[in-house]
């Protein structure tokens, strides 16, 4: 069992074969959608990870990095009652995750 992110990354690097980036992306977005539905307070954590994925250009979808980076600020500004409403921003994050994670073929049928 990996005890750190570096250990996990090294272990994944030893797995034979090639991952399909879009399949991995869809699974990740779907997992985050399910997490957000179960525990809405994790919205900032999810948005933070999306932000860093955008900064590092880790999305397999061209031209989406700016949108990935927008959620963290929007959610935190709404949480702090500076601008917007948190539930509205959560809804945007849910819609984004649903659109990219399920794309009409949700494996669990819980997010359509």
N, C-alpha and C positions, 0 to 999 in steps of 0.2 A: 504494500500500500504506500502511495506517495505521501510524504510528510510536508511537502512544500509545492508551490506552483512550478518551480524549476524541476522537481522530481517528476511531477505529473507530465510536464511538457517533454521531458526526456523519455519517459515511458511511452507516450503517444508517438514519439518519433521512431520508436522501435517496432511499432505495429506494421506488419506488412501490408502492401497495397496502397491505394490512393483514395483519399476521401473526396467525395463530391461536395464542393464548397456550397452549392445551393441547398443541398440536403441538410448539411450541417447548419447552415444559416436558418433554414425553416424550422429545424428542431429547436435551435436556440431561441428563436423568437416565440415559438409556441410554448416552450418551457417558461419563458418570462411572462407570457400572457397568463398562463395558469397560475404562476406565483402571484402576479398582480391581482388576479381575481380572488385568490385565497387570502392574501395578506396585502391589502392596498397600501399600508404604511411602508412597504418596500419600494414604493415608486421612485424615491430618490436614489436608492441603490441601483435599480435597473437603469434609470436615466444616466447615472454616473458611468456605468459600464458602456452604455451606448455612446456616450460622449467620447470616452477613450478609444472606442472602436472607430469612431469618426476621425478623431485626431490622427490615429495610426493608419487610417485607410484600410481597415480590415474587413470591410463589407465587400461581398462579391458582386454587389449591384453598383454599377457606375453612376456617379452623380448624386449619391444619397448621403454623403458624409455630412453636409451642412444640416440636413434634417436630423441625423443622429446626434449632432452636437446641440440641438435646440432644446431638447426635453429637460435636461438637468436644470438649466437656469429658469425655465418657465415654471417647473414644478416648485423649485425652491422659492422663487419670488411669490408664487401664489401661497405657499405654505406660510411664509412670513408676512402675509397680508400686504405686500407691497404693490403687486400688480396681478390681476386675474384671480381666478377661483381654482382651488386645488382639484376639485372634482372634474372641472372642465379640462384641466391639463392632464389628469389621469385618463379621462376619456380619450384624449388625443393619443396618449401613449398606448392605450388598449387598442384603439382603432389601427394604429400603425403596426403594432405587434400582430394583430389579427390578420391584417392585409398581407403582411409579409410572412407570417408563420403558418397560416392555414391556406390562404389563397383558394378558398372554396372547397378544400379537401382535408378538413380537420380530421386527424387520425382518431381523436377521441369523441368528436361530435359535440364537445362541451363548449366550444367557443364560437360556433356559427350562429 
